[in-house]
């Protein structure tokens, strides 16, 4: 199994709840609808200075990731309003081999 991890920092921490809802309607739905997806986690961290998100999707193979992300599996996938919320659009994601599963 492969974990695909994306990280984002919001421009305004007060948008954290709205962005979380937006991610559920865009990224989570897209990932869950892709054959070969084995689950998704969305993590939110808000402190005094900023709001950060980690989006972790689990995949059976790189072929499954390509069905979601396209040929360049390292390229981050963004949606129409992401630029409105995010401090920057990080161009790449990271992939990790999952060694221990729940």
C-alpha positions as CSV (number, residue, x, y, z in Angstrom):
1,X,0.0,0.0,0.0
2,X,1.1,3.5,-0.8
3,X,0.3,6.7,1.2
4,X,0.1,9.9,-0.8
5,X,0.6,13.0,1.4
6,X,-0.2,16.6,0.5
7,X,0.4,19.5,2.9
8,X,-1.2,23.0,2.8
9,X,-1.1,26.1,4.9
10,X,-4.1,28.5,4.8
11,X,-3.8,32.2,4.1
12,X,-6.2,32.9,7.0
13,X,-6.6,30.5,9.9
14,X,-10.2,31.7,10.4
15,X,-11.0,29.9,7.1
16,X,-10.0,26.5,8.6
17,X,-13.6,25.1,9.0
18,X,-14.7,26.4,5.6
19,X,-11.6,24.9,3.9
20,X,-12.2,21.6,5.7
21,X,-15.8,21.5,4.3
22,X,-14.5,22.4,0.8
23,X,-11.8,19.6,0.9
24,X,-14.5,17.1,1.8
25,X,-16.6,18.1,-1.2
26,X,-13.7,18.1,-3.6
27,X,-10.5,16.2,-2.7
28,X,-12.1,13.5,-0.5
29,X,-14.9,12.8,-2.9
30,X,-12.5,12.6,-5.9
31,X,-10.2,10.2,-4.1
32,X,-12.9,8.0,-2.7
33,X,-14.4,7.7,-6.2
34,X,-11.2,6.4,-7.7
35,X,-10.7,2.7,-8.2
36,X,-7.8,1.5,-6.1
37,X,-8.2,4.0,-3.3
38,X,-8.0,2.3,0.1
39,X,-9.0,5.3,2.4
40,X,-8.3,8.9,3.1
41,X,-7.5,11.0,6.2
42,X,-7.7,14.7,6.4
43,X,-5.8,16.2,9.4
44,X,-6.2,19.8,10.6
45,X,-3.9,21.7,12.9
46,X,-4.7,25.3,14.0
47,X,-2.5,27.2,16.4
48,X,-2.1,30.9,17.3
49,X,-0.4,31.7,14.0
50,X,-1.9,29.5,11.2
51,X,-4.0,26.6,10.1
52,X,-2.4,23.6,8.3
53,X,-3.8,20.6,6.6
54,X,-2.4,17.2,5.8
55,X,-4.3,15.1,3.2
56,X,-3.3,11.4,3.3
57,X,-4.8,9.1,0.8
58,X,-4.0,5.3,0.7
59,X,-3.6,3.5,-2.6
60,X,-3.2,-0.1,-3.7
61,X,-0.6,0.8,-6.4
62,X,0.9,3.7,-8.4
63,X,-1.4,2.7,-11.2
64,X,-4.3,3.5,-8.9
65,X,-2.7,6.9,-8.0
66,X,-2.4,7.6,-11.8
67,X,-6.1,7.1,-12.2
68,X,-6.6,10.0,-9.7
69,X,-3.6,12.2,-10.3
70,X,-2.6,11.6,-13.9
71,X,0.8,10.4,-15.3
72,X,2.9,12.6,-13.1
73,X,2.0,11.1,-9.7
74,X,4.3,13.5,-7.9
75,X,2.3,16.5,-9.1
76,X,-0.3,17.8,-6.5
77,X,-3.9,17.9,-7.6
78,X,-5.7,21.2,-7.0
79,X,-9.4,22.3,-7.3
80,X,-10.9,25.6,-8.4
81,X,-11.0,27.4,-5.1
82,X,-7.8,26.1,-3.6
83,X,-5.8,29.3,-4.5
84,X,-8.4,31.3,-2.7
85,X,-7.6,29.5,0.6
86,X,-4.0,28.4,0.4
87,X,-0.8,30.5,1.1
88,X,0.8,28.6,-1.8
89,X,0.0,25.7,-4.1
90,X,2.8,23.3,-3.2
91,X,3.7,21.7,-6.6
92,X,4.6,18.2,-5.3
93,X,3.2,15.5,-3.0
94,X,5.2,12.8,-1.3
95,X,4.6,9.1,-1.4
96,X,5.4,6.6,1.3
97,X,5.3,2.8,1.4
98,X,2.9,1.8,4.2
99,X,4.7,-0.6,6.5
100,X,2.2,-0.9,9.3
101,X,-1.6,-0.8,8.8
102,X,-4.3,-0.6,11.4
